[in-house]
């Protein structure tokens, strides 16, 4: 089953509309969707390493735009949309305490969430809700997402074939590691 899913993802990664799909996933992941764009980005670069920088750029631009939408949700649509999303992640109870401290370290929070498996959408929504300076938010999001996507792209561009061989030989292990990181990011949200 994992092999079939991997093969399907690799075929999708080489599809002519894969950049659009990546853009959509990157945008919605930054504002409300739980699956990170790496799920598409990594196979896209492995399938065609020559497009690594284009793939990273699409992921960066659409992720920052999605982050701005998340900021908008927090700033304008908090009660209708933002609060239910944070309820889903179990963060509503801590929202007011968090808001009081957030703006003091807001740029660092955006950087941390943008680079790590921590769900970025939680920070984008909280940034809007607490009124974090929009220029600070934008710069922090660009730096964080740029680091995340361009480091991954650079590593895959440089070491693509050996990484693909490694992944294909250890597909079960790679899937398990990905799931642990994904679930760990959500678990981290619950404990913060």
N, C-alpha and C positions, 0 to 999 in steps of 0.2 A: 504494500500500500504506500509506504513512504517513497519507494522507487518510482511508482506511477505518479505521485504528487510532484516529486522532483523533476521527472521528465516533462510533465505538463508545464511546470513553472519555467523550465529552460525553453520550451517551445514558445510560451507566452513572452519570455524575455527577448526573443528574437523576432517577434511579430512587428509589422510596420507601425502599429499604433501603441507600442509598448511605452514610448515616452509620454504619450497622453495619459495612459493608465497610471504610470508613475507619478505624473503631475497631480492627478486626481487623488491618488492615495496619499501623497505627501501633503497636499492641501488639507484634506479632511482629517488626517492623523494629527495635525497641529492644532485642531480645534475641537474634535470630538471622537474620532475613530480610534479604536484600540490597537490596530495592527500597524507596526512601524513600516515606513517605506523601504527599509532594508530588505524586506521580503521580496520585493521586485528589483531593487537597485543592484543587489549583489549578483543575482543570476543574469541580469542584463549585462553587467560588466564582464562577468565570466564568459558569457556567450559571445560578446563582441568587445574585447578589451580596447579596441581603437576608439570606442565611443565613451570611454570612462569619464572624461572631463565634461562631455555634453550631458551625460546621465547625472553626474554630481551637480552640475549647474541647474538642471531642471528640478532636481530634488531640493536644492537650496532655495531657489526662487519661489517655488510653489509652497514649500514648507514655511518660509517667512510670510508669504501672503496668507497662508492658512493660520499662522500665528496671529496675524493682524485681525483675522476674522474671529479667532478665539478671544483676542483682546476686546473686540467689539461686543462679543457675547457677554463678557464680564462687565463691560462698561455700560452697555445699553440694555441688554436682554438678560440681566442677572436672574431676576426672579422667574421669568418664563422659561429660560433655556439653561443658563449657567448653573443655577442651584441644582436642578435635576441631574445634570452631568456630574457635578461634584457629589451629589447623593449616591450616584452609581458607583463612584470610586471611594465612597465612604469618608469624604472629607468635609461635609457640611458642618459637623459638630465643632471642628477646629477652625472654621473659616474666619470667625471674628478675631480670635486670638492671633491667627496667622496674619490677618490684614494689618493688625497693629504693628507687627514686626516686619512685615514683608517689604515695605518700601525702603527700609533701612538697608536691606541686603538684596533688593529686587534684581539688580543686574547680575549678581552672583547666582541667584536662584534660576534666572533665565539661562545663564551659561551652563550651570550644572545640569538642568533638565534637558537642554538642547544637545548635550554631548552624550549623556548616559542613557541607559534604558528607562530612566524615570519618565513617566508619561508627560510629554511636553505640553499636552493640552491642558493639564491641571494648572501649570504655571502661566500659560497664555491667558486663560480665563481669570485667574487670580490677579494677574497684572492689570487687566482692565478693571476688575472689580475694585481693587485697592487704589486705582489711579496712578500706577507707576508711570513715570514720565515716558511719553510715547517715543521720543528720540532715544532714550536709554534702552527701552524695550527693543526697538528696531535694531540698534547697533549690537546689543547683546545677542539677539536672535541670529543676526547675520554671522557674527563671529562663531557662535556655538554650532549652528547648523553647518556653516562652512567647514569648520574643523572636522565635524563628524563625517560629513559626506565626502569631502575631498581627501581626508586621510584614508578612508575606506577605498575610494576610487584609486588613489595612488598606489596603495598596497596591492589591490587587485590588478591594476594595470601593469605593475612591475612583476608581480609573481602569479599572474592569472592562471597559467597552465598548471603549475605545480599545486596551486590551491584547488583548482578544479579537480585534479586527480585525487588530492587528499580528501576532499569532500565526497567525491564519488566512492572512494574506497571505504570511507567511514561515515556513510550517510546516516545510519541510525544514531551514532554518537553526535553528529552535527545537529540533527533534528532535536535530540534531547538537550543539548547545550543551548540551542536557540530557545526552546520552550522554557528552560530554567531561567534564562535571562529575561524573557518576556514576563513570565509569572513573577520573577523576583522584582522586576520594576513595579508591577502592580502591588505586590506585597509591601514594597518600600513605601508606596503611597499610603497604604492603610496604617502604617506605623508612624508616619511623620505627623 
